[in-house]
């Protein structure tokens, strides 16, 4: 899958980049080192010294917000320019610089722009449900590195009918498979809605609501902002009751390719209209919510998609086998249309 570059990707959760530390990632097959300057602002540089090509993250941070190569001591400033050569002449060759990347810290995330066009902060999608001033309880801000290509995870999230089978008993059940589905495209944003009436509640949502297994109406709308940022509005309520009488979560999912076959998957859940529970139960709910979602993604989704990826490779690629389509594939098909449009825009002069 071609990587879009003139778009925003999530590099990491803000809390994972501490003052004085160096963090490194491979993003879109480029090595990147992250650190905070003396004012606490995040910085990202190409993670390879131009001298002997060793990773800069194996060095250290110095005064003035500089990073020092651990091999020969060259120092680079926040723009990627070499500003200190400790050897005899002190001469700084013209090639002694590395690429720097625009970053924005927003919604408790560090966003990175890896393209060659001017970074446009207004293109960062709205995830204010994760902000402190939203007053919503937020589960653990978590991350998994999946050994699965970006595109397969996109398809997984835009076709949540699989929850009835792969996540049976946690996020879905047999009765939730036959949902009413609607797909909408607004500009470069895709919405996929699923609604079930009078069905047994999946365990995660029964925990958040009535805790008695009584039937519910289940609403689900997932918003996709390409390349890979999702907000999943999912809630339950008593049958035929107004939506605002129920409860649920805003599930957030942020996908950033590492390579063609591996992806950083960042996720957290903000509780919407949380019902009151005793303090001890509330803490347990937050922990269970985080644990169940991680289990579903890591122990159920990833093995299935990894097996899928291997079969696609064995077959010579999706184009070679041309998989059949069902009505539940409307979201992934619409995403491909948006992706091709963005790809043309990404490469246009």
N, C-alpha and C positions, 0 to 999 in steps of 0.2 A: 504494500500500500504506500503510495506517495505521501510524504509528510507535508502538511501545510506549514508554512513558516511565518508568514506575516499575520499571525494570530497570537493570542495569549494562551499559554499553557501554565498549569500549576506546577511550580518547582518543588514546593514543600509547604507544610504548615509553618506559620510564623514561629510557633513555639519550638520548632525543631532546629532553629538557627540561633544558637546562643551567642552572646557577646564573647569575643575572644576565641571562638572555635572556627575550624575550617570544615565545611561539608562538601562532599563531591557527589555528583550524579553524572551519568551518561544520559543525555536527553537528545532525542532525534539523532542518535549515533554520534553526538558531539560530547566530549568530556568537558564538564563545567565545574568550577570550584566556587563556592559561596562563602561569604563571611560578612560581618557587619563592620562598618567603619567606626571611627571614634565617636560619632554622633548617634550610632545605633542603626543607621540606614543600611539595608542589605546591598551587597555588591556581588556581581557575578562576572567571572573572567573565564576565558578559554583555559582549560586545565592542562596546559602543556607548555613547558618552558621552551622558547625558540632556540636555546643553545644546544642542549643534549636531549631535548624532547622528553624530559621526565615530568611526571605530574606535579603541578605546583602545590596541590593539597598535601604533599609529603614534606612541605617546608613549614614556615611559621609566619605568624603575623608580627609586624614590627610597628613602632611608633609612626604616627602620621597616616595610619590606614594603609600601610604597604604590606605586600606579601613577599616573602623571601623564598627563593628556590632553595630547597634543602640540599642540592647537589653542589652548586658553585656560588651560591650567595647573591645572585642577581636579585634586585628588588624591583617590584612593579607597583605602580600606583593604581588608584581605583579606575582609571581609564584604560589600564592595560599597558601603559607606557613604562619601559624600563627607566628608572630614575637613579639607579645606583649600581655601579660595577666596582666591587671591592678589590679587584686585581690591579696590578701595578700602574697601568696607564690610566685606568678609570674611564677609558673611552667607551661610549655607548653606541654600538652599531645601529644603523637605521632600521635593521630588521628586528631589533630588540623591543618588540611589543607584541601583545596578544589582544585578541578580540574581547571587548566588553559587551555585556548584554543589558538592555533596559529591563529594570525590575519595578514592580509596583507592589506595595504591601496593602492588601485590602481584603476585607471579610475574613480575617485571621489566616490568610494565605499569602504566600509570596508568588507572584505571577511573573513569568519571564516571556520576553519577546525575542524570538530567535531568527527573525527575518531581516531582510536588507532594506525594507521600507521604514519610514518613520513610525515609531510606536505610537499608537492611538489609545490612550487610557480609557476613552469613552467606550471602547469595544469590550471591556471587561464586563461579563454578564453580572446581573444582580443576584447576589447571594446574601442579602442583608439578614436572612434568618440566622446566620452564624454570628452576627455582630452582637456585642455585649448589650447594646441598647435595644435589641429586639426583645429582651427579657424572656426569651424562650430557653428552657433547659436544653443543653446540647450534650450529646454523648461524646465519648472519647474521640478526639480527632486522630484517625488511624490511617495507616498506609500499608499496602501489600504490594510487593513486586511480583506480578504474575508473569510466568513464562509463556505468555500468550500474546499474539499480535493484537494491536490496537483495534483493528476493524472487527474482529470477532467479539470483542467486549462491547463495542458499540451496538452490534446486532443483538447481543444478549440483553442489553438494557432497554432497547427500543422494542423488544418483543417480550413483554413480561408474562405472556401466557405460559412460559416454561415454569413459573413459580408454582403452578398447580401440580407439577410432577416432580421437578428437580428439588424444589423446596417444600414439598408436601408436608403439612403439619406445622411449618414455621411461618412461611410467607404466603402460602396458598393451600388449596385442596382441590379435589376433583370437581366440586361444585363451582369453583371460581374460574374454571377453564373456559366456560361458555359465556364470557363477558361480552357486553355490547362494546364495540370498538369504534373510535372516531380518530382520524388523523388530520391534523391541521398544520399548514405551513404558513408562517408569518415572516416574510423576509427570509433571513437565514436561520430562523428558529423553528424547530419542529415540536409539536405537541402530540402526544399519543394518550388518548383517554380510554380507560376501561371502567365499566361499571357493572356491578353484580347486585341483584336484589335478593334479599331474604336467603342468605347462604350461611353455613356454619362459619364462625370467625376463625381465620388462621391464628395460631397460638400467640404470635407476637402481638397481634392487635386485640385479642381477648385479654391478654395481660394488661394492656393499656386502658381497657374499657370496662366491660361488665364482669369479667372473670367467672363466668358461669356457663360458657359455651352456647348461650342463646343466640339465635339467628340475628344477622345484621345485614345492612346494606353496606357494600364496600365500594368506595370511590378511589380511583387512581388516575392521576394525570402526571405524566413525566414530560418535563421540558428539556429539550436538548439544544444547547448552544454549541455549534461546531467550533473547534474540532472535537472536543470530548468532555463537555461540562454539563452535568445533569442535575436537575432539581425534581425530585419525585414527591408529589403531593399525594399522600395516601391516608385515607381516614375511614373509620367505621362509625355507624350510628344505628340506632334502633330502626327496624323496617318502617319506611315511609316517613320517618322523622326528618326535620330540616337538617341540612348538613352541619350547621353551626352547633347543633346539640351533641355532636359526636366528638371524637378525638382521634389523633393519629400522629403522623410524623411528616416532616419535610426531610426526605432522605437526599443527601448531597453526595455526588459522585464526580470525581475529577480524574480524567485519564490522560496520562502523558506518556508517549512512546519512549522507551529506552532504545530499543532496536526494532527491526521488523518483526521480531518474534517475542518481545518482552515489553511489559508496560507497567508503569507506576500507577497504582490505583489508590487514590486518596478518598476517604469517605468519613462522614459523620452524619448524625441525625439530630434535627431540632424537633422537639415535641410541640405539636400544635394543639392548642386548647387543652393543655394537660389537666386531667382530673385530679382532685386533691387526694393524696394518700399520706398516711403517717410518715414521718421523717425517715424511719428505718426502712420502710417499704420503698420510699422514693429513691433512696440510694441504691437499693437492690434492683429496682426497675431500670435505672440508668446503666448499671453494670450489665444486666441481662440483655438490654437493648443492644449495647455495644458488642457483647459476646455472640449473640445470635446472628447479628448481621455479619460479623467477621467469619463466623462458622459457615454461613451460607455462601459467602463469596470465595473463601479460601478452600473449604472442604467439599463444596458441591459444584459451584460454578467453574473454578479453575480446572479440576480434573476432567470435567466434561469438555470444556473448550480446548484443553490441551490434547485430548484424544481426537477432537474434531480437527484441530490444526494438523495433526499428524496424518489424518486421512486425506485432508486436502492436499498436503504435500505429496503423499503417495500417489494421488490421482493426477498430479501434474498441475494443480491449481484449480480454482473454482471455475474458470473459463473452460477448462477441459471437461468437466463433468456437468456444468450448468445445473445446479441444484434446482429442484422444483420449488414453487412458491405457494404458500397458503395465505389466507386472508390476514393472518396474524403478522405477516411480513410487510404490511403496508408501511410501518414506521421505518424499518431498515431500507426499504426501497426509496422512500422519500428522502432519507438521509443521503443516499448515494447521489441523488439529484442535486441536493444542496452542496455536497462535497465537490462535485464536478464543477459547479458554478464558482465555488470559492477557489478551487485549484486554478481555474482560468484567470481569476482576478489576482491570485497570488503571484503568478508568473508574468502578468502583463507589465509592460514598461510604464 
